[in-house]
Amino acid sequence: MFTEVSDPFLDLRMPLQERVVDKLADMLYASDMILDMFRDERTRDFGRDLKDVEPSVRRVYDEINELMKQLTD
């Protein structure tokens, strides 16, 4: 798996809003991947513990999505 490493010097040259939006985008992508895992037919037997987590992950996704809209409009 490829993991992108951020450059701290480049990050510091970016305006704060762009850095925040960039990190929120990472969080949005990660929460979307988790939701995809829950929707995947092969993982339908993930058990009660993870089933209880799905609404929270959905809420996190929706809240981050709203923040992204506010910051980029």
TAMO-V322141 format. One record per residue. N is the residue number from 0. RES is the residue in one letter. SS is DSSP state (H for helix, E for strand, C for the rest). OMEGA is omega in degrees with one decimal (999 if undefined). NEAR is the number of other C-alpha atoms within 8 Angstrom. Layout:
BEGIN
n=N res=RES ss=SS omega=OMEGA near=NEAR
n=N res=RES ss=SS omega=OMEGA near=NEAR
END
This chain:
BEGIN
n=0 res=M ss=C omega=179.8 near=2
n=1 res=F ss=C omega=176.8 near=3
n=2 res=T ss=C omega=179.3 near=4
n=3 res=E ss=C omega=178.3 near=4
n=4 res=V ss=C omega=-179.4 near=4
n=5 res=S ss=C omega=178.5 near=6
n=6 res=D ss=C omega=-176.3 near=6
n=7 res=P ss=H omega=179.5 near=6
n=8 res=F ss=H omega=175.9 near=6
n=9 res=L ss=H omega=179.2 near=8
n=10 res=D ss=H omega=-178.6 near=9
n=11 res=L ss=H omega=178.9 near=7
n=12 res=R ss=H omega=179.0 near=6
n=13 res=M ss=C omega=174.6 near=8
n=14 res=P ss=C omega=-176.8 near=7
n=15 res=L ss=H omega=-178.7 near=6
n=16 res=Q ss=H omega=178.8 near=7
n=17 res=E ss=H omega=178.1 near=8
n=18 res=R ss=H omega=179.2 near=10
n=19 res=V ss=H omega=179.9 near=8
n=20 res=V ss=H omega=179.2 near=11
n=21 res=D ss=H omega=-179.8 near=8
n=22 res=K ss=H omega=175.5 near=8
n=23 res=L ss=H omega=177.3 near=10
n=24 res=A ss=H omega=176.1 near=9
n=25 res=D ss=H omega=-179.6 near=8
n=26 res=M ss=H omega=179.0 near=9
n=27 res=L ss=H omega=178.8 near=11
n=28 res=Y ss=H omega=-179.0 near=8
n=29 res=A ss=H omega=-180.0 near=8
n=30 res=S ss=H omega=176.2 near=12
n=31 res=D ss=H omega=177.5 near=9
n=32 res=M ss=H omega=178.1 near=8
n=33 res=I ss=H omega=178.5 near=9
n=34 res=L ss=H omega=175.8 near=11
n=35 res=D ss=H omega=177.9 near=8
n=36 res=M ss=H omega=178.8 near=8
n=37 res=F ss=H omega=-178.6 near=10
n=38 res=R ss=H omega=-176.8 near=8
n=39 res=D ss=C omega=-178.5 near=8
n=40 res=E ss=H omega=-177.7 near=5
n=41 res=R ss=H omega=-178.1 near=5
n=42 res=T ss=H omega=-179.1 near=9
n=43 res=R ss=C omega=-178.3 near=9
n=44 res=D ss=C omega=-174.7 near=5
n=45 res=F ss=C omega=173.0 near=9
n=46 res=G ss=H omega=-175.1 near=7
n=47 res=R ss=H omega=-177.2 near=6
n=48 res=D ss=H omega=180.0 near=7
n=49 res=L ss=H omega=177.8 near=8
n=50 res=K ss=H omega=178.0 near=8
n=51 res=D ss=H omega=-178.0 near=8
n=52 res=V ss=H omega=-173.9 near=8
n=53 res=E ss=H omega=178.8 near=10
n=54 res=P ss=H omega=178.3 near=7
n=55 res=S ss=H omega=178.4 near=8
n=56 res=V ss=H omega=177.8 near=11
n=57 res=R ss=H omega=179.4 near=10
n=58 res=R ss=H omega=177.4 near=8
n=59 res=V ss=H omega=178.9 near=9
n=60 res=Y ss=H omega=-177.9 near=11
n=61 res=D ss=H omega=-179.5 near=8
n=62 res=E ss=H omega=178.1 near=8
n=63 res=I ss=H omega=178.0 near=11
n=64 res=N ss=H omega=178.0 near=9
n=65 res=E ss=H omega=177.2 near=8
n=66 res=L ss=H omega=179.0 near=8
n=67 res=M ss=H omega=178.8 near=11
n=68 res=K ss=H omega=-179.8 near=8
n=69 res=Q ss=H omega=-175.4 near=7
n=70 res=L ss=H omega=-176.1 near=8
n=71 res=T ss=H omega=178.2 near=6
n=72 res=D ss=C omega=999 near=4
END
